[in-house]
Structures are given as structure tokens and as C-alpha cells.
């Protein structure tokens, strides 16, 4: 209702406009549709999706971005130069990192640092103000963890804690440094960030060239989960120590490629063991002090006997199937999944002869399988097949049941293999998953389950 007194416009600034109620937005909508010529509205929000579309459609939108670290650093240097205040580069780097691209937050932190530092911005003042640990000590802690030196890592943690750093902050700093090393490994130009301290830049680049991506990913996962554990724990220091112990043991584990290479160069069991099995990282060992693997016998003989060569079947090898396995192979060759599945799982093979097949249905199987199988066999072989049902063949296993028995026996044999036992001894408490290649089971495996009707006739 009232125009400006000394200025051409009245400007109304509403911060966090998304907090307005629906009724308030509806009342504001009429004013936005027909605003007085002397009134300007400025809306600010961090939750643009919560602002009604009716409001957004009547406003000009400007998306603000975080200020890059180099521009923010130059801005703070310019402010301090104008005020004639001394500063340490490391202190400004910590302020820029903590401000996360917000000019207001960076200036507020800078004001606090000037007040606490008696007119000078020092790294010690900023660390105490933000509750941060010494970045150099944090890197020392990270290097000890990656080298499996658990005693040194716990000592570094205690020193940071005694200096006033919060355990949760220490874990968060380790997460940040792990992320930094990973970025340097993937994008080497990340080392040019002005918010990095000299130690972070040089030592981070060195670690990025030495550590593998698997180790960095595993470290990030353990620290990320450990940060939540420390936050919820009643004693944060104890939880932080347990997180570092777990990380040190995991960081000392060899990669699968390294383990296979070590096992491949191990002598036979007759040779005396060269090194005892280490159950964990030592207190002062370096990154190269990986736990030794006991000597095991090779899984296969150096010169195995030549396996019999099975000739590839001719194109019409299954045109006249003589065994039940031939029927299954014929269905597979014709790419008939339903018939192949029925032969393997729904039918119990009793006997097979010249154009004759005797089977038993498994419990719950559809009897229509028999008619479908007869039609398919006539189509594929060019002759009529007689399929009869047996009533007393519940003890006869299906092909799938017989295959499962062979696979289970193969898994048991694999678990007893010296190589697998050596891995279990090296990594106590681990689980070995054995995958058996499901090849065609030999026909001889069904000798007890399937009798040839022609042989019965001869007897």
C-alpha cells in the first residue's frame, strides 16, 4: 500500500522460502501475479523442489553455485591483505576446505580465526577452533594403516586424541584423505587443488602411485562404515581403535593375483617350510611384510596323463539314439528346452531299446509330457517310438538328481584339496566358494539306473 520514501523500489527478501505454508503461498501468489511497480521480491531457498510450480512460473530463477577453492582462497588472501593481517597458507587451506564453497561460511571462519589468533591466522589456531587433527599426523596414521603397522597406528591415534582431536573427526579425516588419494590416482590433476597442504599434495601423490584401487576401495568402505560405528558408540575412542585394527588387518591382505602368484611359486610339501604363517600384521613390519603362505602340493601333477580324446559327434550322431543320454543330447541339439528339461528332471529313466523307452514320472509331473515326447521323437528320428510308464521306479534317480550327486561329490573333493586347505589356514574364518563346471556326466554314471531292454531280452 505504501511506496518507497527515499529509494525507487521496496525490496522484500524472503530466505528459505520453501518453509512457507500452502496458505501463505496462495496469499503471495496474487501479489506476484499483479505486483506494484515499486515492489521487488527476492526468494532464496535450498529446497527448490518444495516451492510450488505456481510460484516458480512467476519468478526468474538464478541457481547459485559453490565458489571454487582457488577463487575462495584468492578472496580470503585479498581480504587479509587489505586488513594488514598475517596468515599461514596451511591455515587458509583448512578454512577453505571447511567452508565448502560458501563465501559467508568462509568469512565467518576467518573472523573467528583472527579473533582466536590475536590478529594473526595460524594453523594451530584453526586446528583448535575446528577440532581438526594435524594433517601430517593424519597422513602418518594412514601410511601406518596401509603398511599393516597396527602398533604404530594406535600410537598415532592416541597422539591425535591427546592433542584434542575428536575420534570421529579423525576417522572423517582418514576418509577425506582416502578419497583424495583415490582422486589423485584416477585424476592426477587433483593434486593442483589450492586447498591442499604441501604434505597432502606430495605424500598423497606418492601413495596414489603405490596403492592399488582395490586397497583404496576396501579402505574407504571400512572407514565409511567405521565412522557410523564411532558415532553410535558409547566410547568413541575404543570404537575408533577397533576400526583401525580392522582396517590394518584388511590392508595387509594380499590381492588375489598376489596370492595366486605366491602359491604358484611354493615348493612341494616335502620341502621344509621357509616361513611361519603370520596371523596378522606385526607391530613394526612394513608394507612388504605380508603374511607367508604355507607350502602346499600343487593341485595338478606337472605332467598329467593324456586324457582320452572324444571325437566330435557327426551331424546325425543322435538320429538313432541308443542311450538315455543320447535322447537328452538330441533335445539339446534341437534346442527344445521343454523336452530337455522333462528328460532331465521330470522323468526317471528305466530302460531304453530300439524305438522303445520305459520311464517313470516324478511326483507332480504332467502326464502330457509322454505324448509330447513321442511326437518330438517321431519328428526328430523319423520313426515311431513306444514309451511305457513304470510304476515301481521311484528309487531310480533322474538325470538332474544324478548330476547333483556328482556335483556335490566334486565340491567335497575340492574342499579337501591341499590348495584350498592352505588358503583356509592362511585366512582363518574365511569362506571358500567352490564352483564346479557342469559338464556332461558320463553315460557310465547311469549304468546302475538304466538297463538296456535289448540286453534283458537276450538274457
ABEGO torsion letter per residue (X at the ends): XBBBAABABBBBBBBGAAABBAAAAAAAAAAAABBBAABBBBBBBABAAABBAAAAAABBBBBBBBBBAAAAAAAAAAAAAAAGBBBBAAAAAAAAAAAGGBAAAAAAAAAAAAAAAGGBBBAAAAAAAAGBBBAAAAAAAAAAAAAGBAAAAAAAAAAAAAAGBBAAAAAAAAAAAAAAAAAAAABAAAAABAABBAAAAAAAAAAAAABBAAAAAAAAAAAAAAAAAAAABABAAAAAAAAAAAAAAAAABBBAAAAAAAAAABBBAABBBABBBBAEBBAABBAABBBBBBBBBBABBABBBBBBBBBBBBAAAAABBABAAAAAAAAAAAGBAAAAAAAAAABBBABBBBGBBBBBBBBGBBAAAAAAAAAAAAAAAGBBBBBBBBAAAAABBBAAAAAAAAAAAAAAAAAABAAAAAAAAABBGBBBBBBBBBBBBBAAAAAAABBBAAAAAAX
